[in-house]
Amino acid sequence: MKNPIFFIFIASVVLFSCKKDSNSPNNNTSQSDKSRACFTYSPVPPKAGSTMTFDASCSQNAQYYIWEINGSFLWQDINGNYSTHTEKSFGISLDISTYKVTLYTYNSDSSKTVDTVSHTFAMDNSSTACFTINGSSASNGSYPVNTSISFDASCSSNYDPATCEWSFDGGQLKNGNNVTHTFTTTGSHTADLQVRDPSRTGGGYIEKTFTIY
């Protein structure tokens, strides 16, 4: 007959395992109770510096959601423990090169039946050039001759304002996030803007044509 201490040890291991599994996001119960995790994101492709939106509406049989980015849970208590939330979607600004986003879904708070899905993607670090003329985003406006006109690159994305390079009619270069220029002849004119991202690894370009009267 086996020693009673042996049975006490086995019972302790089983009890510990059950307790551990009840708190783990990897707990597996019956497949019919299991939720199905799914999420989408935008913009596509992901762009550095912009606000990305993650949406778990495509998940099935899910009531609670836990989001994880690069190994860190988005919502944690003061002790570092993850907590369940009912938010299906959220927005966050991401600015490094590569991300792994994982979603855990539960179909009930008590059973803790869980499913997971992950997406790994690279951020697009290129810049998008954009500018307004006298506060207007139109590219075919009309402006008076011999009058100072304002050009503003603030609507550009993922760019360093110090890298803005302007060209008017193919010459007359200027630098800065906001510049002014005066045209002394009537007719069709152009303004070009070149911007670069903060790491200087990519850039964006735009040209607008307008009329001076």
trRosetta pair geometry for C-beta under 8 A, 3 or more apart (Angstrom, degrees):
i j d omega theta_ij theta_ji phi_ij phi_ji
2 6 4.8 -77 162 54 116 146
2 7 6.8 118 104 -40 121 92
3 6 4.9 106 70 -12 82 100
4 7 5.7 -53 -158 36 47 109
4 8 6.4 49 147 -21 72 103
5 8 5.5 -53 -150 36 37 115
5 9 6.4 42 151 -23 67 103
6 9 5.8 -56 -155 33 30 113
6 10 6.6 27 151 -16 65 105
7 10 5.7 -50 -145 36 36 111
7 11 6.3 37 156 -19 66 106
8 11 5.9 -56 -149 37 29 112
8 12 6.4 32 153 -23 63 106
9 12 5.7 -56 -152 33 30 112
9 13 6.6 29 153 -19 65 104
10 13 5.8 -55 -151 34 33 110
10 14 6.4 30 154 -16 66 106
11 14 5.8 -55 -147 38 32 110
11 15 6.2 32 155 -19 66 108
12 15 5.8 -56 -147 38 29 111
12 16 6.2 30 155 -19 65 107
13 16 5.7 -55 -147 37 30 111
13 17 6.3 30 155 -20 65 107
14 17 5.7 -56 -147 36 30 111
14 18 6.4 29 156 -18 65 106
15 18 5.9 -55 -148 35 29 110
15 19 6.4 28 155 -17 64 108
16 19 5.8 -58 -149 38 30 110
16 20 6.2 29 155 -20 66 107
17 20 5.7 -55 -146 36 30 110
17 21 6.2 26 158 -17 66 108
18 21 5.9 -56 -145 38 29 108
18 22 6.4 32 156 -25 64 106
19 22 5.9 -54 -150 29 29 112
19 23 7.1 7 158 -2 61 108
20 23 6.5 -78 -161 44 31 97
20 24 6.1 31 152 -34 70 117
21 24 5.5 -59 -139 27 35 116
21 27 4.8 110 175 -110 81 100
22 27 6.7 63 -102 -95 22 152
22 112 6.3 123 -168 31 53 152
23 112 7.5 -101 -103 -132 19 164
24 27 5.1 131 74 -44 87 86
24 112 7.8 101 63 154 46 136
25 66 6.7 -93 -112 53 139 150
25 82 7.5 -3 -50 70 129 149
25 104 4.8 -41 -164 -144 132 151
25 112 7.7 -119 -108 -177 41 100
25 114 5.0 -175 -172 -172 64 171
25 116 7.2 78 145 -65 113 118
26 114 6.8 -86 -91 76 17 132
26 116 8.0 -30 -97 -16 71 131
27 112 5.2 45 54 116 143 110
27 113 7.0 -101 99 -103 98 38
27 114 6.1 90 53 16 76 110
28 34 7.4 -7 -146 -92 70 124
28 113 7.7 55 -143 -137 30 76
29 33 5.3 -28 97 68 118 131
29 34 6.9 176 64 -68 77 81
29 111 6.1 -56 -5 175 162 111
29 113 4.8 -77 33 -94 115 104
30 33 4.9 81 70 10 88 102
30 34 7.2 -141 101 -27 47 87
30 113 7.9 -44 52 -111 58 138
31 34 5.3 -41 -151 8 42 124
33 61 7.9 -178 -179 164 37 139
33 107 6.2 -159 171 60 73 146
33 111 6.4 -86 161 146 139 158
33 113 4.8 -162 123 -66 102 170
34 61 7.4 87 105 97 37 138
34 107 7.2 166 -170 -13 15 130
34 113 5.2 -132 -104 169 51 118
34 114 7.6 -35 -145 62 83 23
34 115 5.8 96 170 -57 97 107
35 59 6.6 20 167 172 110 108
35 60 6.6 174 -165 90 67 58
35 61 4.4 -154 -115 98 67 87
35 62 4.2 93 -163 -80 138 77
35 63 7.9 -130 -90 7 142 64
35 105 4.4 -118 116 116 139 109
35 106 6.2 149 2 -170 144 9
35 107 4.2 176 -58 -53 102 92
35 113 6.3 135 -5 111 83 96
35 114 6.9 -25 42 -137 106 24
35 115 4.9 -136 86 11 74 111
36 59 6.1 173 92 -161 64 64
36 60 4.0 15 49 50 113 100
36 61 6.2 76 10 39 81 97
36 62 7.2 -110 54 -39 49 106
36 105 7.3 -13 77 71 22 144
36 115 5.5 -21 -113 72 25 170
37 56 7.3 -49 -157 -148 72 113
37 59 5.4 -18 -132 -118 36 110
37 62 6.9 95 -91 -82 59 145
37 103 4.9 171 -172 100 121 102
37 104 6.8 -69 -93 -135 146 19
37 105 4.2 174 -88 5 87 115
37 115 4.3 -165 -11 106 95 97
37 116 5.5 -2 29 -134 158 12
37 117 4.1 -166 107 -1 107 101
38 56 6.7 129 81 -154 54 66
38 58 3.9 -82 112 103 124 100
38 59 4.8 180 39 -77 77 55
38 60 7.2 45 9 -7 119 77
38 103 7.8 -60 51 74 9 144
38 117 6.0 49 -90 16 37 165
39 54 5.6 17 169 -178 133 91
39 55 6.1 158 -158 80 82 40
39 56 4.4 -40 -93 -92 97 66
39 58 6.7 175 -92 45 23 102
39 59 7.0 2 -61 -46 69 99
39 101 7.7 -91 82 123 140 121
39 103 5.0 125 -18 -27 131 154
39 117 6.7 171 14 84 86 123
39 119 7.5 -115 75 -7 99 125
40 54 7.6 167 85 -152 41 50
40 55 5.2 -17 59 62 86 96
40 57 7.8 -35 22 42 106 88
40 58 6.3 86 -23 -4 100 129
41 44 7.2 120 95 -68 75 90
41 46 6.9 -4 127 -79 127 105
41 52 5.8 8 -174 177 110 109
41 53 6.6 164 -151 84 60 51
41 54 5.0 -18 -99 -100 93 67
41 55 7.3 169 -84 17 42 74
41 101 7.4 99 -62 56 145 159
41 119 7.0 -153 1 77 130 157
41 121 8.0 -152 68 20 145 153
42 52 7.0 168 84 -154 37 67
42 53 5.3 -8 57 55 86 99
42 55 8.0 10 7 2 97 114
43 46 6.6 140 75 -108 69 35
43 47 5.8 4 66 3 124 106
43 50 6.5 -6 17 109 118 148
43 52 7.1 -104 20 -112 60 73
45 121 7.6 -170 -160 177 87 125
45 124 4.9 103 103 -37 117 124
46 50 7.9 -168 -174 62 60 107
46 52 5.8 0 -134 -99 101 132
46 94 6.9 -18 177 72 126 132
46 99 7.6 -87 128 33 170 125
46 121 5.6 112 9 118 131 130
46 122 7.6 176 59 96 112 34
46 123 5.1 -77 111 -114 107 63
46 124 6.3 163 88 6 52 85
47 50 4.4 39 84 15 103 129
47 123 6.8 82 -161 -169 12 85
47 124 4.8 -38 -106 64 62 105
47 126 7.8 -68 -137 57 95 74
47 128 7.8 0 -161 -21 147 120
47 157 7.0 34 145 133 135 135
47 158 6.6 -127 164 -28 98 141
48 94 6.9 -92 -124 106 55 73
48 95 5.3 80 -168 -137 90 51
48 96 7.7 177 -124 28 111 10
48 97 7.7 -21 -83 -95 129 43
48 123 4.2 87 -64 153 87 131
48 124 6.4 -143 -4 78 81 47
48 125 4.8 19 11 -104 143 59
48 158 5.3 93 87 -120 86 136
48 197 7.5 53 80 -146 130 136
49 93 6.9 -6 -165 -169 28 104
49 95 5.5 62 -71 -107 56 94
49 157 6.2 160 100 174 123 86
49 158 3.9 165 34 -88 144 85
50 93 7.0 -157 111 -130 18 79
50 157 6.2 18 -72 -172 100 136
50 158 7.1 -57 -34 -44 83 106
51 91 4.9 24 172 176 112 114
51 92 6.9 157 -151 77 73 15
51 93 5.2 -50 -93 -79 64 75
52 91 6.7 168 83 -150 38 65
52 92 6.1 -25 59 65 86 68
52 93 7.4 136 10 -108 76 27
52 94 5.6 -6 6 9 128 114
53 89 6.3 14 -179 -177 93 112
53 90 7.5 -175 -145 94 60 30
53 91 4.8 -28 -94 -95 73 86
54 67 6.9 116 97 -128 149 137
54 89 6.2 178 91 -145 53 65
54 90 6.0 -5 54 55 95 72
54 91 7.7 172 16 -87 69 36
54 92 7.6 -3 0 18 109 102
54 101 6.5 -144 -108 174 145 152
54 103 7.8 -177 164 -72 127 119
55 58 7.6 82 116 -3 88 87
55 88 6.3 30 -159 137 63 92
55 89 4.1 -4 -105 -100 70 113
56 59 4.7 4 168 -12 92 121
56 62 7.1 -81 148 99 121 152
56 65 5.6 159 47 -117 165 142
56 88 4.6 -133 59 -162 89 73
56 89 6.7 -162 15 -67 71 60
56 103 5.7 162 -100 -155 123 152
56 105 7.0 167 -178 -82 138 117
57 88 5.4 70 -67 163 66 139
57 89 7.1 -9 -34 -50 94 109
59 62 4.2 -17 134 17 126 146
59 65 7.6 171 14 -94 166 109
59 88 7.6 -150 28 -137 117 99
59 103 7.4 -125 -74 135 130 139
59 105 5.1 171 -162 -94 144 160
59 115 8.0 164 -149 73 105 120
61 107 4.7 -16 152 -107 89 121
62 65 6.7 61 160 -71 124 84
62 105 3.7 -46 -124 -175 129 125
62 106 6.8 95 -146 61 74 31
62 107 6.0 -81 -99 -87 36 61
62 115 7.7 -94 -84 42 112 108
63 86 6.8 -38 166 -116 65 92
63 106 6.4 -55 58 95 80 77
63 107 5.9 79 5 -161 96 32
63 108 6.2 49 35 -87 138 38
63 109 7.3 -83 98 -38 125 75
64 84 4.0 -6 -175 -173 132 121
64 85 6.7 121 -159 58 77 27
64 86 6.2 -59 -108 -84 57 60
64 105 7.0 144 79 -159 55 52
64 106 4.1 -8 59 54 107 107
64 108 7.9 54 1 -180 113 5
64 109 6.1 101 -40 -82 147 75
65 84 7.3 113 47 -162 32 72
65 85 5.7 -52 67 77 79 79
65 86 6.9 96 18 -138 94 18
65 87 6.2 -106 64 71 126 59
65 88 6.4 140 -23 -101 156 42
65 103 6.4 -33 -157 -163 97 98
65 104 7.1 140 -161 78 45 59
65 105 5.8 -14 -102 -103 68 71
65 106 7.8 -143 -61 21 30 77
66 73 6.4 -37 -179 -139 102 111
66 74 8.0 173 -173 36 58 90
66 75 7.5 -120 -135 50 72 99
66 82 5.5 45 -146 170 134 131
66 83 7.7 163 -106 80 102 32
66 84 6.2 -69 -60 -108 95 56
66 85 7.1 120 -87 24 52 86
66 103 7.3 143 75 -162 53 48
66 104 4.1 -7 57 56 104 109
66 105 7.9 -157 24 -68 71 31
66 106 7.9 55 -9 -15 100 101
67 73 7.2 119 83 -156 52 62
67 74 4.5 9 82 6 104 129
67 75 7.5 75 45 4 88 90
67 90 6.8 -108 -6 32 166 134
67 101 7.1 -21 -166 -167 92 93
67 102 7.5 147 -160 82 45 54
67 103 6.0 -17 -104 -105 66 70
67 104 7.9 -145 -64 24 25 75
68 71 6.8 4 172 -126 110 9
68 72 6.6 161 -158 77 74 29
68 73 5.2 -41 -99 -93 82 56
68 74 7.1 -135 -86 -16 30 78
68 101 7.2 151 83 -159 56 47
68 102 4.3 -14 63 61 108 100
68 103 7.7 -165 24 -73 78 27
68 104 7.2 54 -10 -12 111 101
69 72 6.0 -28 68 62 70 84
69 74 6.6 66 1 -65 102 91
69 92 7.6 -109 -51 93 160 161
69 94 8.0 -139 -163 -102 144 119
69 99 6.2 -29 -161 -162 96 109
69 100 7.3 147 -158 79 47 53
69 101 5.4 -12 -104 -104 75 74
69 102 7.8 -168 -73 23 32 70
70 99 6.1 -84 -50 -141 99 66
70 100 5.7 113 -86 46 52 83
71 100 7.7 49 -31 72 69 115
73 76 5.1 111 84 -59 115 101
73 82 4.4 -140 -131 -103 169 102
74 90 7.2 134 167 79 164 164
74 92 7.8 -119 -123 -66 126 148
75 82 7.0 81 85 -155 71 67
75 83 5.4 -80 124 56 107 95
75 85 5.7 83 33 -35 162 133
76 80 5.5 -6 171 -149 135 32
76 81 6.3 149 -158 70 84 30
76 82 5.7 -52 -101 -94 78 45
76 83 6.8 151 -120 0 27 90
77 80 7.3 -49 69 19 65 18
77 81 5.1 -5 37 57 106 87
77 83 5.8 94 -40 -44 93 121
84 106 6.3 -44 -125 27 133 138
84 109 6.3 -172 70 -116 162 91
87 90 5.8 49 147 -55 134 102
94 99 5.9 -32 -161 -55 146 148
94 123 6.3 -155 117 -89 109 133
95 123 7.5 139 -149 174 19 173
96 99 7.1 122 75 -62 94 86
96 123 6.9 137 94 8 36 141
97 122 6.2 -18 165 -150 76 83
97 123 5.7 -136 -147 38 30 100
97 125 6.9 -27 -109 -53 79 123
98 120 6.9 15 -179 -176 99 92
98 121 7.4 -175 -146 95 64 33
98 122 5.3 -31 -97 -103 78 67
98 123 7.1 -132 -69 1 30 83
99 120 7.0 -172 96 -143 46 55
99 121 6.2 -11 60 59 86 73
99 123 7.0 68 -6 -45 104 98
100 118 5.9 4 -177 -174 94 116
100 119 7.4 176 -149 88 52 40
100 120 4.4 -17 -100 -97 82 89
101 118 6.7 162 84 -152 44 64
101 119 5.4 -7 57 58 94 87
101 120 7.8 172 19 -82 62 41
102 116 6.0 -2 -175 -169 104 109
102 117 7.2 169 -149 86 61 37
102 118 4.4 -23 -97 -96 81 92
103 116 6.7 163 83 -149 51 58
103 117 5.5 -6 53 56 97 84
103 118 7.7 -178 17 -80 64 45
104 114 5.6 -14 -171 -162 97 117
104 115 7.5 159 -153 78 52 38
104 116 5.2 -22 -98 -95 67 88
105 114 6.6 149 75 -150 45 61
105 115 5.3 -14 56 56 97 86
105 116 7.7 176 15 -82 72 39
106 109 6.7 87 121 -87 140 38
106 111 7.7 162 -173 76 101 79
106 112 6.0 -52 -131 -137 126 36
106 113 6.3 123 -149 67 69 53
106 114 5.4 -30 -88 -90 73 75
107 111 6.9 -19 72 67 89 124
107 113 5.2 -15 30 71 103 111
108 111 4.7 60 67 23 112 100
108 112 7.7 -64 82 -28 70 31
108 113 7.0 47 33 26 83 96
109 112 7.6 14 177 -67 29 64
125 158 6.9 -167 -167 171 47 141
125 197 5.5 85 161 -170 86 175
125 199 6.8 -24 177 39 136 126
125 201 6.1 17 115 78 136 117
125 202 5.3 142 107 15 85 136
126 158 7.2 90 99 93 34 137
126 197 6.7 -133 -149 -44 19 127
126 202 4.0 -110 -108 158 59 144
126 203 7.2 -42 -156 45 77 19
126 204 6.4 107 160 -64 90 90
127 156 6.5 16 175 173 104 111
127 157 6.7 172 -158 85 61 58
127 158 5.0 -148 -107 93 63 87
127 159 4.3 78 -143 -80 130 92
127 195 4.9 -126 141 104 147 102
127 196 6.1 -179 -4 -154 149 15
127 197 4.7 -163 -50 -61 100 75
127 202 5.9 165 -2 111 78 92
127 203 5.3 -22 40 -148 118 32
127 204 3.9 -119 102 -7 84 106
128 156 6.1 180 92 -157 63 66
128 157 4.5 19 47 45 107 99
128 158 6.8 75 12 39 78 96
128 159 7.7 -117 51 -37 47 113
128 204 4.8 152 -123 -114 14 162
129 153 7.2 -50 -155 -147 76 106
129 156 5.3 -19 -131 -115 37 114
129 159 7.4 85 -90 -73 61 153
129 193 5.0 169 -176 102 125 104
129 194 6.8 -61 -93 -122 148 23
129 195 4.8 160 -96 17 90 108
129 203 7.8 24 -48 164 110 75
129 204 3.7 -175 -23 119 83 103
129 205 5.4 49 13 -97 150 5
129 206 4.1 -159 103 -3 112 101
130 137 7.7 -13 -179 -135 103 105
130 153 7.0 124 79 -156 54 60
130 155 4.0 -83 112 102 123 99
130 156 4.7 177 37 -77 78 55
130 157 7.3 44 9 -10 121 77
130 193 7.9 -66 54 82 9 147
130 206 6.4 71 -87 -3 34 162
131 151 5.6 17 168 -177 135 85
131 152 5.9 158 -158 78 82 42
131 153 4.7 -38 -93 -93 98 59
131 155 6.7 173 -93 43 23 102
131 156 7.1 1 -61 -44 69 98
131 191 7.4 -97 84 121 141 125
131 193 5.1 133 -19 -33 134 159
131 206 6.8 178 12 80 91 130
131 208 7.4 -122 69 -5 100 133
132 135 5.6 5 146 -149 134 13
132 136 5.8 150 -167 65 95 26
132 137 5.2 -55 -105 -77 88 58
132 151 7.5 169 81 -150 47 44
132 152 4.9 -11 53 58 93 100
132 154 7.7 -28 14 44 108 89
132 155 6.3 94 -30 -5 96 128
133 136 5.7 -35 67 62 72 86
133 138 7.3 -77 46 66 108 73
133 141 6.0 -164 83 44 130 139
133 143 7.2 -104 154 -52 122 139
133 149 6.3 -5 -168 171 93 114
133 150 7.2 143 -163 81 43 59
133 151 6.0 -12 -104 -100 67 70
133 191 7.2 145 -87 32 118 154
133 208 7.0 -142 -35 103 128 153
133 210 6.6 -113 88 -40 176 164
134 141 7.7 -138 44 123 114 161
134 143 6.8 157 -14 -106 140 123
134 149 5.9 -70 -50 -155 101 79
134 150 5.3 111 -88 48 49 90
135 150 7.2 36 -29 80 70 124
135 152 7.4 35 -82 20 45 136
136 141 5.8 96 94 -67 143 150
137 155 7.1 27 -103 -7 112 173
138 141 4.6 105 94 -51 120 98
139 208 4.3 -133 -143 -137 85 101
139 209 6.8 45 160 43 90 58
139 210 7.0 -137 168 -66 42 90
140 208 8.0 -133 -54 -173 44 92
140 209 6.9 11 -101 88 69 76
140 210 6.1 169 -145 -107 25 66
140 211 7.6 32 -179 -7 64 94
141 210 5.0 -7 61 -138 66 124
141 211 7.4 -136 111 37 40 77
142 210 6.7 -171 -82 176 33 93
142 211 4.4 -21 -109 75 81 105
142 212 7.5 163 -159 -89 63 18
142 213 5.5 20 -177 -10 112 118
143 147 6.7 -138 162 72 95 118
143 149 5.3 39 171 -98 157 132
143 183 7.5 102 93 31 112 125
143 210 6.5 40 4 137 104 130
143 211 7.4 155 23 88 63 55
143 212 5.8 -32 73 -108 81 66
143 213 7.5 156 74 21 29 78
144 147 4.5 55 85 3 99 140
144 212 7.4 35 150 -160 12 72
144 213 6.4 -52 -109 69 47 76
145 183 6.0 -87 -130 97 66 88
145 184 6.7 71 -174 -153 98 22
145 185 6.9 -101 -133 117 124 5
145 186 5.3 -66 -63 -72 134 77
145 212 5.2 90 -81 163 76 105
145 213 6.6 -125 -24 89 92 27
146 182 6.3 28 -146 -178 32 112
146 183 7.6 -84 -45 83 34 52
146 184 6.0 57 -79 -117 75 60
147 182 6.5 -180 77 -130 20 90
148 180 4.8 10 -175 174 102 129
148 181 7.5 140 -150 68 60 19
148 182 5.2 -46 -89 -73 53 97
149 180 6.4 153 73 -157 39 73
149 181 5.7 -31 60 66 93 70
149 182 6.9 146 8 -91 80 43
149 183 7.2 9 4 -2 130 95
150 178 6.9 -11 -168 -170 96 96
150 179 7.8 159 -153 89 52 36
150 180 5.4 -34 -96 -99 56 84
151 166 6.4 106 103 -121 150 145
151 178 7.1 163 86 -154 55 49
151 179 5.2 -13 61 65 104 81
151 180 7.0 167 15 -95 79 30
151 181 6.5 18 -9 7 122 105
151 191 6.1 -155 -111 -175 142 151
151 193 7.6 -172 166 -74 124 118
152 155 7.5 80 114 -4 91 88
152 177 7.3 21 -154 146 62 75
152 178 5.0 0 -109 -110 75 88
153 156 4.9 -4 170 -8 88 121
153 159 7.5 -81 149 96 119 149
153 161 7.0 152 84 -128 117 77
153 164 4.9 -176 23 -118 164 139
153 177 5.2 -121 54 -158 103 60
153 178 7.2 -141 19 -69 76 49
153 193 5.8 166 -101 -158 115 144
153 195 6.4 154 -178 -73 138 127
154 177 6.4 65 -68 171 72 111
154 178 7.5 7 -36 -66 100 96
156 159 4.6 -15 129 20 123 145
156 164 7.8 176 12 -95 157 106
156 193 7.6 -135 -70 138 131 136
156 195 5.1 95 -171 -9 158 171
156 204 6.7 170 -151 71 110 137
158 197 5.3 -16 147 -117 93 98
158 198 7.6 -99 -178 -5 65 88
159 163 6.6 -125 -179 58 91 115
159 164 7.5 74 150 -69 131 83
159 195 4.0 -9 -143 161 143 129
159 196 6.5 112 -144 71 83 27
159 197 6.1 -83 -103 -97 46 42
159 198 7.6 144 -178 -43 17 65
159 203 8.0 68 -117 -137 100 60
159 204 6.8 -84 -79 30 123 115
160 163 4.6 76 76 -3 96 109
160 195 7.5 166 49 -174 55 89
160 196 6.2 -22 36 84 100 79
160 197 6.9 74 -13 158 89 21
160 198 4.7 119 -62 -97 105 58
160 200 7.7 -28 13 -64 140 74
161 164 6.0 -22 -167 -16 50 114
161 176 7.6 5 164 -172 91 44
161 177 3.8 -17 -160 -71 111 121
162 177 7.9 -30 -58 -44 33 94
163 194 7.8 -89 143 118 90 78
163 195 5.7 99 96 -156 104 56
163 196 4.0 -97 162 38 159 96
163 200 7.4 176 -97 -99 144 83
163 203 7.6 -127 143 -116 138 106
164 175 6.3 133 87 -161 72 58
164 176 5.8 -49 76 87 120 19
164 177 5.3 140 1 -87 150 42
164 179 7.9 -165 122 -19 126 113
164 193 6.5 -29 -157 -159 91 97
164 194 7.5 143 -155 76 41 53
164 195 5.6 -11 -96 -97 66 85
165 173 6.7 -22 -171 -160 90 104
165 174 7.8 152 -160 81 46 42
165 175 5.9 -21 -103 -102 59 78
165 193 7.3 141 75 -156 51 47
165 194 4.5 -15 60 59 103 102
165 195 7.8 -174 22 -73 71 41
166 173 6.7 143 80 -158 60 51
166 174 4.4 -16 62 63 115 88
166 175 7.0 -165 17 -77 85 27
166 176 7.7 -34 -4 47 118 71
166 179 5.5 -121 7 42 158 152
166 181 7.6 -149 140 -46 140 133
166 191 6.7 -24 -162 -169 100 92
166 192 6.9 143 -159 78 49 58
166 193 5.8 -16 -101 -99 70 69
167 170 6.3 15 157 -131 117 14
167 171 6.6 59 -163 -15 92 5
167 172 7.0 119 -158 68 52 64
167 173 5.6 -20 -96 -98 73 70
167 191 7.4 152 80 -160 50 45
167 192 4.2 -10 58 56 98 110
167 194 7.8 40 -5 -6 105 103
168 171 7.0 -46 72 73 62 51
168 172 4.4 -41 56 78 101 121
168 174 7.5 30 -13 4 106 109
168 181 5.3 167 -72 -167 156 160
168 183 7.7 -145 175 -83 131 92
168 189 7.1 0 -174 174 89 112
168 190 7.2 163 -156 89 45 59
168 191 5.5 -13 -105 -106 73 72
168 192 7.7 -157 -70 21 31 75
169 172 6.6 44 49 21 92 118
169 189 5.6 -58 -70 -151 100 85
169 190 5.8 128 -87 49 43 81
170 190 7.1 55 -33 67 72 123
170 192 7.8 65 -83 -2 40 132
172 181 7.1 98 136 -139 131 125
174 179 4.6 118 128 -150 139 157
174 181 7.0 -146 -6 -73 150 107
175 179 7.6 134 76 -72 18 132
176 179 5.0 125 67 -63 111 93
181 191 7.4 168 42 -106 150 117
183 189 5.6 -83 -115 -70 149 167
183 212 4.5 -98 99 -106 145 159
185 212 6.9 91 95 90 49 136
186 211 8.0 17 -174 177 75 79
186 212 5.2 -147 -131 105 45 85
186 213 5.6 46 -140 -131 111 26
187 211 7.2 -102 154 -145 19 72
187 212 6.3 -2 48 56 43 90
188 209 6.1 4 -172 -176 103 105
188 210 7.6 159 -148 85 60 26
188 211 6.0 -40 -95 -99 56 67
188 212 7.9 175 -89 18 9 79
189 209 7.3 166 85 -150 36 61
189 210 6.2 -27 65 67 83 73
189 211 7.5 132 19 -117 81 19
189 212 5.4 38 -4 -13 127 114
190 207 5.8 -3 -171 -174 114 106
190 208 6.9 158 -152 83 64 43
190 209 5.1 -30 -96 -97 81 72
190 210 7.9 138 -98 20 34 68
191 207 7.1 166 84 -152 44 59
191 208 5.4 -8 57 58 90 92
191 210 7.5 0 4 15 104 111
192 205 7.2 -7 -173 -168 96 93
192 206 7.3 173 -151 91 55 45
192 207 4.6 -19 -101 -101 81 87
193 205 7.1 168 88 -149 56 48
193 206 5.3 -2 55 58 98 87
193 207 7.7 180 20 -81 65 43
194 203 6.3 13 -177 170 85 131
194 204 7.5 169 -152 87 47 46
194 205 5.2 -8 -104 -103 73 85
195 203 6.0 171 91 -158 47 82
195 204 5.2 -6 59 56 95 90
195 205 7.8 -174 24 -75 65 42
196 200 5.4 26 154 -119 134 58
196 202 7.0 154 -153 90 68 39
196 203 4.2 -40 -99 -96 66 98
196 204 8.0 -179 -83 18 30 64
197 200 6.8 -143 72 -52 68 19
197 201 6.2 -37 63 49 121 72
197 202 4.9 35 1 61 124 85
197 203 6.8 -130 -8 -78 73 46
199 202 7.9 39 69 17 95 78
